[in-house]
Amino acid sequence: MAKVKNNKVEIQTIFKEACDRRESLIFVTPYLRFESNFVHLDGHEVHARVTLGRGDALSALSVVDLKLRFPYAYSFLEAPAKLLGPGLYEGIRTIRFALPAMLYEHDDRKSFRVDRGVGNIIATIGTPANQIIVASVVDISAHGAKLSIRDGVHNSDLKANDKISLSIPIPGIVTININAIIRYMENGEFGLEYTSRLPASTMDPLGSWIFIKQEEERGRIDFRRSQNEHWTDGEVDGTGRTKDQGGILAITSDDALEEALKKLLSEENKFYRAQPTAGSIKKLLEKRPHLVIFHIPDNNLEVRRLSKSLIGLIPMDIPTLLMGTGIDSEALSELGQEWKVASSIVYTKERGILIHRLVLGMIRKHFGHGESPMAPKDF
């Protein structure tokens, strides 16, 4: 169960230290998660930087159900967040959010082990007999590691309860230099527990790295869970759709956009296209799609009037993504809020990965398939 922190002085101190370290930060929206980092604390306002374009970030983060997560010692903190708008600090373009009045501390990171992307990390061990042994890293946590013996070292050279010196260089992050004790050995692999807490100079960068790796793993687990959804004997999925229903319905008269979306989304979902007419839309809504993508080709009055009437045909239980091509993101976002669609985004070819993850996040949210996916870092 999460511990609650509501002391104003303590919360301010935590955020001040996070800003001083330029700590990693994850913004969590209903449909996407955005990687960021702290920049500056100004009274009760916090500045953060995002890799996503700031205008798009402001649009995406302007939601009621916005949360933030960041590492804290051997745990991580989570809080509801309120976006305040754009900011600027020492030439850095930022987004500002209000200092939370309450934080929730989760300690599940204590047991989280990073086991992806560590196979090329080589640890150096000093044995009780003053031997130097190298081993490949199998996984790493904030409290220990699992190693695999290299170079034909026999199990008899090391045994459980041996105290050793340990050095693990994590490229671009930090080098762990600490004493450890062997807790078990099996088939050339052995688990180590650090004999003392890591110093802040090591734990701060290590903790940030573990935090990001854990966030990435959340996304992978939820993606696999959604991919493993299968048809039951009665050919009905978890949303009540039958085998010939569900999927994604794109409402557009733009053939090129249809082809781009089909290529982007049809590998994982059935894909349909309706013309922006009442008859075409009603016919394909009979398939009860999981999601509707409604295309706005420009921002003239006639298009807005027609689009508003057609969107009114879509049942409230089907999430709608408003997608624009001849309209800027701010105007599109305003229309989306007015028409009460689930989300909105301006389409460009370069946003393919972002759009794919946004669609995946919307389907997950509305049909209970787990947490929102991570937005691409380099967008």
Salt bridges, closest charged atoms under 4 A:
GLU10 OE2 - LYS5 NZ 2.96
ASP20 OD2 - LYS16 NZ 2.88
GLU23 OE1 - ARG21 NH2 3.14
GLU35 OE2 - LYS377 NZ 3.78
GLU45 OE1 - ARG96 NH1 2.93
ASP56 OD1 - ARG351 NH1 2.99
GLU78 OE2 - ARG69 NH1 2.89
GLU78 OE1 - HIS106 NE2 3.55
GLU105 OE1 - LYS5 NZ 3.48
ASP139 OD1 - ARG113 NH1 2.94
ASP162 OD1 - LYS159 NZ 3.24
GLU193 OE1 - ARG183 NE 2.76
GLU215 OE1 - ARG33 NH1 2.61
GLU215 OE2 - ARG69 NE 2.85
GLU215 OE2 - ARG218 NE 3.21
GLU217 OE1 - ARG220 NE 2.98
GLU217 OE2 - ARG224 NH2 3.57
ASP222 OD1 - ARG225 NH1 2.52
ASP237 OD2 - HIS290 NE2 3.32
ASP255 OD1 - ARG273 NH2 2.89
GLU258 OE1 - ARG273 NH1 2.51
GLU268 OE1 - HIS356 NE2 3.12
GLU338 OE2 - LYS308 NZ 3.75
GLU371 OE2 - ARG69 NH2 2.59
GLU371 OE1 - ARG218 NH1 3.69
